Amino acid sequence: MCLRCWQAVLRHRLYKHADVQQTDYYYQYTECDSTGSRWRVAIPLNPGSCSNLPPPTSGRDCSFSCPAGEFLDMTTQQCTPCAAGSYSLGSGLRFDQWDAIPTGFTSLASFLDPGSSWMPQGVYLESNRDECTVSLVYAVHLEKQGSVSFTYQYPDNNIFFEFYVQNEQCQEMAQTDDQKWIKLTNNGEWDTHTVNLKSGTNILYWRTTGILVGGKMVKPVLLKNIQIEGVAYTSECFPCRPGWFSSAPGSSSCQPCPSNTFSIKDASSCTPCPEHYYSHEGWAECKVRPPCSEKDFFQIHTACDSEGKTQVLYRWVEPKICVENVTGAVELPATGQREPCPPCNPGYHNSNDSTCLPCPPGTHSDGTNVCTECPAGTEPVLGYEYKWWNVLPSNMKTSCFNVGNSKCDDMNGWEVAGDHVRSGAGSSDNDYLILTLHVPGFKVPASLSGMTGSEFGQITFVFETICSADCELYFMMDVNRKSTTVVESWEGSKGKQSYSHSMTRNASVIYTWAFQRTNHALDVRRYVGDMVKLYSISVTNVLDGVASSCRACALVPQNSQRAGSSCVPCPAGFFIDRDTNRCQECPPNTHLAGRHTYGQDACVACGPGSISNKEHSRCYSDCSFTHTENNRTLTFDLSPMSVVASLTIGPSFTSKGTKYLHLFNISLCGHEGERAAICTDNVTDVSSKDTQSDSAQFVNSVDSFICQSTIIPADGRGFRMAISSQSISLADTFIGATVDTVLDGVNAKPDFFPENSKDVPDINFFYRSTQATASCDQGRSSVITVRCNPEKSERGELSVPSSCPAGTCDGCTFHFLWESASACPRCTEDDYHQIEGACKRGIQETLYMWNEPKLCTKGVTLPPRRSSPCEAIALWLKVGVGGGAFVAVLLISLTCYFWKKNKRLEYKYSRLVMSANKECELPAADSCALAEGEEPDDDVVYTKKPTLLGKLRAIANKHEDGDTSESVQLNSSQSDRWVLG
């Protein structure tokens, strides 16, 4: 189906030729045979009429072709010059008229959306602005090897633009990447792409796919001047398009009509516009001149004269199209009064003729005073600082560019206005108004040359946009004149604000500000009041800059043989002491703040959980962390998580159904502070013809602790590979690691993730990217919450908050949860306990078990099983034996005590008996008292009958004394008896 369709198109277009003298038939060549011959035959215009046709005749050989400016007259089979008002390429085809899509071209949309197609815009063809994949297709038959070339504009890398060729079997022909993927162009510039073609049928495809991630409208691809070489011949000349002409026969191209003239199609000359009418270059008609209004003039400031005076002048916008002397027209305002000139910009001084001249090397000025030398121990701070705009600085240029034509090429895009420079009127609202600043390179001052940071310079500008339509301001940079990239852009009205961008390599760079009031094609100035104002521009460390001030520097060491007060660079990691102006090394775990080395306060302490490198240029985490809590110290070894990890989120779908993914590359610790995560725009890489150059790598890749890319899968739009684009850095600097939820103004938002149920605190790693964006004026920040989870592997698993599926809820702060077994602390003796086994056969075993749940890793290991001898005696028996022994000891002690007591009593009793026997009567009651020196604590026991205890005492006393005396009963007049107890 593909071959037959395109062959039918080819036959209809290439071989049709109507005879100008005969009205009922036309001539056509037959197909070439194997010998390269063919026949000329007459084809009737009415298929039913075949009479009176000329007989077939031999045709010209198949390799024949006519030169440029001529066509093959089929009646005579001779090359004939084209008439005036037309042109011919001879053996080529050219398409440069885009009032409609030319015959033979087809626009195919992948989603069959009638609103998605290549749209003709007069002088160029514009691609679709949505997400549909739209192909512009053209088939051509070449008799010999040829080529196709086209002029294009491709400013937006959010649209993918590819060109490829198929043969008659609809098989894609072999092409290199730089032939297939089209190279990006700067805003407002055109480039030409050429691809060689083989003989035979070639089907050409120009295919675009927009990626509207975030809802931002893409800028379309523009095509013009498609030219194909290698066709056999052309049997007719192409007429000049309206507004163009060719004055002489045999022309190979047409020329545009000058301003204030017009022409119709196939014109050989241009006609002047009537009075009170006007036209721009290449117009097909004239328009009525409108009455002059405030939109038709602008003001400028004159340069300072010899008296230091300036004044405001008003000039008409050129080319002037309005009429002054009609009702309702305004007149050009009168010239303003002469006023004193504003001061010179910092680093410049007033000369005798009131012009501003740069200060000589080694001197400085604030712009109002004369240049003075920097004092000893200081050096000039070189750079550009523009805040007064009486004239445009010599290293700045302004221009105007229109994608459709060159009607504003000679106009100024920007105008100076005293305290600011602003966009000019332009010729139409879709003009690009360009302002450029050339910086030849950067020179780090001596006081900072020892720093190993990656910043060589910084540009800062203050701007404001006032818009009523869809205006847009672009800030771009061109590094070494090899690659231009859009650094940042702003849409619509923006209040007065400052923007800064750091230069991370020492190279020549051109900074560009481009302002466009609307990206829709308009030939009128409807939004001339929409403008951008630049109030100040400053660039630091410029190679040929001037000095507005002086900076303290380090002096030659006192013990050096070199005398004098010249400045010397401090070694890496050293600051300048305020008292001695000598170099001193920063304290441990501090880093030098950027663009500042004077005084010890330049050494900034590293954040928690981080250390500094040897050069004190940055602080970093060595993937270890220590936390003390409840008199217990937890030590974490996160080294298994130090390798760059990737997290893919999605798929997500745009409003048109395009599937895309968010890819995050994450380096938790980096490599001693070096950012290890890299994201690359692979389409931009392959489209660049110098992909191995430094500039390509500088523009197309991003290195960071955390970076993000938007991925279009290979099946998302029929691409042959996955597309990676929109790479951005989310974490350029490591702030610190802590269990706290807030550090340096960045909030970890712990409620974004499930609550930590473990008895181990989360560790929050904080990062920041100070590069400001339109939506994040303080730059982006990121937090990685590291959580102990023994069920995960050592590498762990990354996730984003369920409430923020893209990793961020506000677009400026990104949150990640990294659960890993490596995030558990190192094991200590407190993380296990011992269990003693039963005593079996005289052996007892002691086991060691981890506390459950186990929330530690590595560190100490479990002690081995331990065995010890033991006795197999039951516990109750041990207790019983022990108790019995205690009772036995107690009884023995009591027995001894009473035995001694009884012995004393027996002695006393014996003394009493002996005294009774001598006197033959009992002593009086009071004579029984003890004599002096006797024991006062002995007692006499009275009882009616002998007790067991008394008997025992008596027996004991008898045996001790060795006596055999018997007890004697003593009579008494009383009924009671004395008894020996």
Summary of the structure (lengths in Angstrom):
residues: 981
radius of gyration: 51.5
end to end distance: 144.3
largest distance: 201.2
contacts: 2930
relative contact order: 0.06
helix: 12%
strand: 37%
